[in-house]
Amino acid sequence: MEKSNDSSEYGFILVGFSDRPKLEMVLFIVNFTLYSVAVLGNSTIILVCILDPQFHTPMYFFLANLSFLDLCFSTSCIPQMLVNLWGPDKTISYAGCVVQLFSFLSVGGIECILLAVMAYDRYAAVCKPLHYMVIMHPQLCLRLVAVAWGSGLVNAIVMSPLTMTLSRCGQRRVNHFLCEMPALIKMACVDARAVEMLAFTFAILIVLLPLTLILVSYGYIAAAVLRIKSAAGRRKAFNTCSSHLTVVSLFYGSIIYMYMQPGNSSSQDQGKFLTLFYNLVTPMLNPLIYTLRNKEVKGALKKVLGRQQ
C-alpha cells in the first residue's frame, strides 16, 4: 500500500462543519469556551494533586494522570479545529494529520485502560480497606500506569502507519474536523477490510476488555456496599466510586458507540458530534465531576486559590 503523493505533499482538507457555515461561528465560541474550561479544570486538578501532600495517594495519582490525558486528548485536535472554524482555510499538513491520528489513538487507548486501573483502585479501597495501602503500593501504581501507557502507544504505533499508508487515489478531503481513523479509512480507494478488522480487534482489547474489568470491579463493589449495615457507610462507599463511575459512563458510552460498529454503520454527522463529545465535553466535565462530588478536592482548591487561611 502506497500513500498518496498528493496527501503527503499538500496535506488534507478537514471538511468539518463547512457545509453549515452559519453553525461554524457558534461552534467556535462554544468549543473555545469548553476547551478553556477543560484546560483550566484539568490543569488545576494536576496542580492540586502535586502541591497538596494529602493527595499523594494512589487515587489522586491516577486522577492526575487522567487529567493529563484529558489535556492531551483535547489539545491534540481542538486548537486545529478552532483555527479551521475561524476562517476559510480548512487544511492540515500531512505531518500534522499523522501527529493528530497518533495522539488520538494513543491517548484514547491509554485512557480506556487507566479507567480500568482506577476501577481496580476503587475495588481495593471499598472491598479491602484494611489492606488498601499494602495492595496499592507505589510500585504497583507505577506499573499499572506504565501498562496503560504502553498499551495505548502500541495501538497507535500499529494502527497509525496502516491507516495513513492506505491508498486514497489523490483524495484529500477528510469528512471530519480532525484526522480520525474511521474517517481516514473511509477515504481509501482500496479494500480496507483488513485494516478495519485489525482496528476492531484492537478495540476489543483496549475498549471491551478494560470495560469488562471495570464491570467486574463494580460488581464486587456493589456486593460489598450491600453488606454494609449503616446508611452512612453505604453513602461513603457510594461517594468514593460515583465520580469514577460517572466518568466511565460518559467516556465509554461514546467510545463504544463510535468504534465498536464495524464498517460504515454510523453516519458522518453522528461521528463528528460523538467525537466532539468525548474529545471536548468529557475532558471538560471530568474535573467538575470530581470536584463537585469530593469535599477534599474542593477544600484543597480553596487552599490553592488562597480562599482558605
C-alpha positions as CSV (number, residue, x, y, z in Angstrom):
1,M,0.0,0.0,0.0
2,E,1.4,3.4,-1.0
3,K,0.5,6.7,0.4
4,S,-0.9,9.3,-1.9
5,N,1.7,11.8,-3.1
6,D,-1.0,14.5,-3.1
7,S,-1.7,13.9,0.6
8,S,1.9,13.8,1.7
9,E,2.8,16.9,-0.3
10,Y,-0.3,19.1,0.2
11,G,-1.8,17.6,3.3
12,F,-5.5,17.1,3.9
13,I,-8.6,19.3,3.9
14,L,-10.7,18.9,7.0
15,V,-14.3,19.4,5.9
16,G,-15.5,19.6,9.4
17,F,-18.7,21.6,9.6
18,S,-18.0,23.8,6.5
19,D,-21.3,22.5,5.0
20,R,-23.0,24.5,7.7
21,P,-21.3,27.9,7.6
22,K,-23.8,29.6,9.9
23,L,-23.0,26.9,12.6
24,E,-19.2,27.4,12.4
25,M,-19.0,30.7,14.4
26,V,-21.4,29.3,17.1
27,L,-19.3,26.2,17.3
28,F,-16.1,28.3,17.5
29,I,-17.5,30.2,20.5
30,V,-18.9,27.1,22.3
31,N,-15.8,25.0,21.6
32,F,-13.3,27.7,22.6
33,T,-15.2,28.2,25.9
34,L,-15.4,24.4,26.6
35,Y,-11.7,24.0,25.7
36,S,-10.7,26.8,28.0
37,V,-12.7,25.3,30.9
38,A,-11.2,21.9,30.2
39,V,-7.6,23.2,30.2
40,L,-8.2,25.3,33.3
41,G,-10.0,22.5,35.2
42,N,-7.6,19.7,34.4
43,S,-4.5,21.9,35.0
44,T,-5.9,22.8,38.4
45,I,-6.5,19.1,39.3
46,I,-2.9,18.3,38.3
47,L,-1.6,21.2,40.3
48,V,-3.6,20.3,43.4
49,C,-2.5,16.7,43.3
50,I,1.1,17.7,43.0
51,L,1.2,20.6,45.6
52,D,-1.1,19.2,48.4
53,P,0.6,16.3,50.3
54,Q,-2.8,14.9,51.3
55,F,-3.3,14.0,47.7
56,H,-0.1,11.9,47.4
57,T,-2.2,8.7,47.3
58,P,-3.0,6.1,44.6
59,M,-6.4,7.5,43.9
60,Y,-5.2,11.0,43.2
61,F,-2.1,9.8,41.4
62,F,-4.4,8.1,38.9
63,L,-6.7,11.2,38.8
64,A,-3.7,13.4,38.0
65,N,-2.8,11.0,35.1
66,L,-6.4,11.1,33.9
67,S,-6.4,14.9,33.9
68,F,-3.1,15.0,32.0
69,L,-4.5,12.6,29.4
70,D,-7.7,14.7,29.1
71,L,-5.4,17.7,28.4
72,C,-3.5,15.8,25.7
73,F,-6.8,14.4,24.3
74,S,-8.4,17.8,23.7
75,T,-5.2,19.6,22.7
76,S,-4.4,17.0,20.0
77,C,-7.2,18.4,17.8
78,I,-9.3,21.2,19.3
79,P,-6.8,24.1,18.6
80,Q,-6.6,23.0,14.9
81,M,-10.4,22.7,14.8
82,L,-10.7,26.3,16.2
83,V,-8.3,27.6,13.5
84,N,-10.4,25.9,10.8
85,L,-13.7,27.1,12.2
86,W,-12.4,30.7,12.4
87,G,-11.6,31.2,8.7
88,P,-11.9,29.7,5.2
89,D,-8.7,27.7,5.4
90,K,-9.6,24.1,6.3
91,T,-6.2,22.4,5.6
92,I,-3.9,20.4,7.8
93,S,-0.4,19.3,6.8
94,Y,0.3,15.6,6.3
95,A,2.7,15.6,9.3
96,G,0.0,17.4,11.4
97,C,-2.5,14.7,10.4
98,V,-0.1,12.0,11.4
99,V,0.5,13.6,14.8
100,Q,-3.2,14.1,15.3
101,L,-4.0,10.5,14.5
102,F,-1.2,9.1,16.6
103,S,-2.1,11.3,19.6
104,F,-5.7,10.4,19.3
105,L,-5.2,6.7,19.1
106,S,-2.5,6.5,21.8
107,V,-4.2,8.9,24.4
108,G,-7.6,7.3,23.8
109,G,-6.2,3.8,24.4
110,I,-4.3,4.9,27.5
111,E,-7.4,6.5,29.0
112,C,-9.5,3.4,28.4
113,I,-7.0,1.2,30.4
114,L,-6.4,3.9,33.0
115,L,-10.1,4.0,33.8
116,A,-10.0,0.2,34.4
117,V,-6.9,0.7,36.7
118,M,-8.9,3.4,38.6
119,A,-11.8,0.9,39.0
120,Y,-9.4,-1.7,40.5
121,D,-8.2,1.1,42.9
122,R,-11.8,1.7,44.0
123,Y,-12.3,-2.0,44.4
124,A,-9.3,-2.2,46.7
125,A,-10.5,0.8,48.7
126,V,-14.0,-0.4,49.2
127,C,-13.6,-4.2,49.4
128,K,-10.1,-4.4,51.1
129,P,-10.0,-1.2,53.1
130,L,-7.6,-2.6,55.8
131,H,-5.1,-3.8,53.2
132,Y,-5.6,-0.9,50.7
133,M,-2.2,0.8,51.1
134,V,-0.4,-2.6,51.1
135,I,-2.2,-3.6,47.8
136,M,-1.9,-0.3,46.1
137,H,1.8,0.3,46.9
138,P,3.6,3.0,44.8
139,Q,5.5,0.4,42.7
140,L,2.2,-1.3,41.6
141,C,0.7,2.1,40.8
142,L,3.6,3.0,38.6
143,R,3.5,-0.5,36.9
144,L,-0.3,-0.2,36.2
145,V,0.1,3.3,34.7
146,A,3.1,2.0,32.6
147,V,0.9,-0.8,31.3
148,A,-1.8,1.7,30.3
149,W,0.7,3.9,28.5
150,G,2.4,1.0,26.8
151,S,-0.8,-0.5,25.6
152,G,-2.1,2.8,24.2
153,L,1.2,3.5,22.4
154,V,1.3,0.0,20.9
155,N,-2.2,0.6,19.5
156,A,-1.1,3.9,17.9
157,I,2.2,2.6,16.6
158,V,0.4,-0.3,14.8
159,M,-2.7,1.5,13.6
160,S,-1.4,4.9,12.6
161,P,1.0,3.7,9.8
162,L,-1.5,1.2,8.5
163,T,-4.2,3.9,8.3
164,M,-2.0,6.6,6.8
165,T,-0.5,4.4,4.1
166,L,-3.9,3.3,2.7
167,S,-4.1,4.5,-0.9
168,R,-6.6,7.3,-1.4
169,C,-6.1,7.9,-5.1
170,G,-5.3,11.6,-4.6
171,Q,-8.4,12.2,-2.3
172,R,-7.6,14.9,0.3
173,R,-11.0,15.8,1.7
174,V,-11.5,14.3,5.2
175,N,-15.2,14.4,6.1
176,H,-14.4,15.3,9.7
177,F,-12.9,18.1,11.8
178,L,-9.8,16.0,12.7
179,C,-7.7,13.2,11.2
180,E,-9.6,10.4,12.9
181,M,-9.1,6.7,12.0
182,P,-12.6,5.8,10.8
183,A,-12.8,8.9,8.5
184,L,-9.4,8.3,7.0
185,I,-10.2,4.6,6.4
186,K,-13.4,5.5,4.6
187,M,-11.4,7.6,2.2
188,A,-9.4,4.6,0.9
189,C,-9.8,3.6,-2.7
190,V,-8.6,0.1,-2.0
191,D,-10.1,-2.7,0.1
192,A,-9.5,-1.7,3.7
193,R,-11.4,-4.5,5.4
194,A,-8.1,-6.0,6.8
195,V,-7.3,-2.6,8.5
196,E,-10.9,-2.3,9.7
197,M,-10.8,-5.8,11.2
198,L,-7.5,-5.1,12.9
199,A,-8.9,-1.9,14.3
200,F,-11.9,-3.8,15.6
201,T,-9.6,-6.4,17.3
202,F,-7.6,-3.6,19.0
203,A,-10.9,-2.1,20.1
204,I,-11.9,-5.4,21.8
205,L,-8.6,-5.5,23.6
206,I,-8.3,-1.8,24.5
207,V,-12.0,-0.9,24.9
208,L,-14.1,-4.0,25.8
209,L,-11.6,-5.9,27.9
210,P,-10.9,-2.9,30.2
211,L,-14.7,-2.3,30.4
212,T,-15.3,-5.9,31.4
213,L,-12.7,-5.5,34.2
214,I,-14.5,-2.2,35.3
215,L,-17.9,-4.0,35.4
216,V,-16.4,-6.9,37.4
217,S,-14.8,-4.5,39.9
218,Y,-18.0,-2.6,40.4
219,G,-19.9,-5.9,40.7
220,Y,-17.7,-6.7,43.7
221,I,-18.0,-3.2,45.0
222,A,-21.8,-3.3,44.8
223,A,-21.8,-6.6,46.7
224,A,-19.6,-5.1,49.4
225,V,-21.7,-2.0,49.7
226,L,-24.9,-4.0,50.2
227,R,-23.2,-5.8,53.1
228,I,-22.6,-2.5,54.9
229,K,-25.3,-2.1,57.5
230,S,-25.0,1.6,58.3
231,A,-26.5,4.1,55.9
232,A,-23.5,6.5,56.5
233,G,-21.1,3.7,55.5
234,R,-23.0,2.9,52.3
235,R,-23.1,6.6,51.4
236,K,-19.4,7.0,52.0
237,A,-18.7,4.0,49.7
238,F,-21.0,5.3,47.1
239,N,-19.3,8.7,47.1
240,T,-15.9,7.0,46.8
241,C,-17.0,5.4,43.5
242,S,-19.7,7.6,42.0
243,S,-17.4,10.2,40.3
244,H,-15.3,7.5,38.6
245,L,-18.5,5.6,37.5
246,T,-19.9,8.8,36.0
247,V,-16.7,9.4,34.1
248,V,-16.6,5.8,32.8
249,S,-20.2,6.0,31.6
250,L,-19.6,9.3,29.7
251,F,-16.3,8.2,28.1
252,Y,-17.1,4.5,27.3
253,G,-20.6,5.2,26.2
254,S,-19.5,7.4,23.3
255,I,-16.3,5.4,22.5
256,I,-18.2,2.1,22.2
257,Y,-20.9,3.6,20.0
258,M,-18.2,5.1,17.8
259,Y,-15.6,2.4,17.4
260,M,-17.4,-1.0,18.1
261,Q,-19.5,-0.7,15.0
262,P,-17.9,-2.5,12.0
263,G,-17.8,-0.8,8.6
264,N,-19.9,2.3,7.8
265,S,-22.8,1.7,10.2
266,S,-22.6,5.2,11.8
267,S,-23.3,8.4,9.9
268,Q,-20.6,11.0,9.3
269,D,-22.5,13.7,11.2
270,Q,-23.1,11.4,14.1
271,G,-19.4,10.6,14.2
272,K,-18.4,14.2,14.2
273,F,-20.6,15.1,17.2
274,L,-19.7,11.9,19.1
275,T,-16.0,12.6,18.6
276,L,-16.6,16.2,19.7
277,F,-18.3,14.9,22.8
278,Y,-15.6,12.5,24.1
279,N,-12.8,14.8,22.8
280,L,-14.0,18.0,24.4
281,V,-17.1,17.7,26.6
282,T,-15.9,14.7,28.6
283,P,-12.5,16.2,29.4
284,M,-14.3,19.4,30.4
285,L,-16.8,17.6,32.7
286,N,-14.3,15.3,34.4
287,P,-12.7,18.0,36.7
288,L,-16.2,19.3,37.5
289,I,-17.4,15.7,38.4
290,Y,-14.5,15.0,40.7
291,T,-14.6,18.4,42.4
292,L,-18.3,18.7,42.9
293,R,-18.5,15.3,44.5
294,N,-15.4,15.5,46.6
295,K,-15.1,17.7,49.6
296,E,-11.4,17.1,50.0
297,V,-10.7,18.3,46.4
298,K,-12.9,21.4,46.9
299,G,-11.1,22.2,50.2
300,A,-7.7,21.8,48.5
301,L,-8.8,24.0,45.6
302,K,-9.8,26.7,48.1
303,K,-6.3,26.5,49.7
304,V,-4.5,26.6,46.3
305,L,-6.6,29.6,45.2
306,G,-5.9,31.3,48.6
307,R,-9.5,31.4,49.7
308,Q,-8.8,29.5,52.9
309,Q,-6.5,30.5,55.7
